[in-house]
Amino acid sequence: MRLSGLKKAIILANLLCAVSFPAMAGMLEGFVDFDGQPAALDKIFPKERWIVVMIWSHTCPICAREMSTQVKFHERHREGDIAVLGMSLDGQSDTFEAWAFSEEHSVTFPNVLADPQSVAKFFYETSGRPLKGTPTFMIFGPKRELKAVQSGPVAPEVIERFISQHKKND
């Protein structure tokens, strides 16, 4: 999908609106990995990385379309200071479906999952807003502080530009 200059500017402006929210540290309570093990953010990523969280569901057609671009984004930054974390709201009862979805889309970035209520609670406690749907993107700075939120698809180039601008300001 090719975004016009105006649409990119609008998305970037929406991302820029979210600048001061609670930190993500220790807020993955109730989340597990695909093996059912409790999720611990510090075990997934070193603290000096920016984290782009993609909230998704295996039943979301837009999520399916977004996965390949997020996988490429993750691979481009694998050795750098930006990481992608998938956050499935499919819950433990649909772990197999979430895992199968990630396999079908060749997802290489780490994923955690929880039931929809836990994901919505995490989102609300972190952003101060109700979760509107999937996909939803959250960008956390190296200190785990929330820098931006965007519902709907977001091009990796927009995320990269946003992070680049905030690196200069931090």
Sequence and secondary structure as in RCSB ss.txt:
>XXXX:A:sequence
MRLSGLKKAIILANLLCAVSFPAMAGMLEGFVDFDGQPAALDKIFPKERWIVVMIWSHTCPICAREMSTQVKFHE
RHREGDIAVLGMSLDGQSDTFEAWAFSEEHSVTFPNVLADPQSVAKFFYETSGRPLKGTPTFMIFGPKRELKAVQ
SGPVAPEVIERFISQHKKND
>XXXX:A:secstr
    HHHHHHHHHHHHH     B TT  TT B TTS B  HHHHS TTSEEEEEEE TT HHHHHHHHHHHHHHH
HHTTTTEEEEEEE S GGGHHHHHHHHHHTT  S EEE  HHHHHHHHHHHHSS    SSEEEEE TTSBEEEEE
ES   HHHHHHHHHHHHHH 
